[in-house]
Amino acid sequence: MAENVGRRLLALRELYGISQRELAKRAGVPNSAISVIEHGKSSPSVSSLEKVLAGFPMTVQQFLNVNVIDTTLHTYGKEDQQGVFDEQHIDLHLFNTESENGVFITPGPAQVLVVGGRVCINTCNQTLEQSAGDRVGMDRNTPFRVDPLTDDAVWVYAALRTSSYHL
């Protein structure tokens, strides 16, 4: 259990792009607490884990359900128009990488369509560079981050299940 919690915490922290020191500061815990959890040397209590996860922020339930180990990004050609964008019960979220960033997690499958510019779509173990017109899908409970690869503002549509959350 401690190893699984540690691997999850490390993967999420790296996806967020923050150091152990920064997470510890956000959570109000010693830096050593983050280190021993990530290395699987300690299994935190629920209350300790809640405190650490407040640095993201994320609930214990979200943390335990998120897929950080076997994430796979699926690419779709520009001519492939089928997919989650056609389904009901999704939120179509248009965001500009210049003014909005963060990690997205959706309990159902999600897709990202790059409207303009070039981006890097990151999961805990995979990175893809995409440009305008490209579409990438990810499996349920997969955290992902979209980073611009150009200085210009990049617009991206993210099709997320209605119960998804943005961190």
Secondary structure by P-SEA (a helix, b strand, c coil): caaaaaaaaaaaaaaacccaaaaaaaacccaaaaaaaaaccccccaaaaaaaaccccccaaaaaaccccbbbbbbbcccccccccccccccbbbbbcccbbbbbbbccbbbbbbcccbbbbbcccbbbbbcccbbbbbcccccbbbbbccccbbbbbbbcccccccc
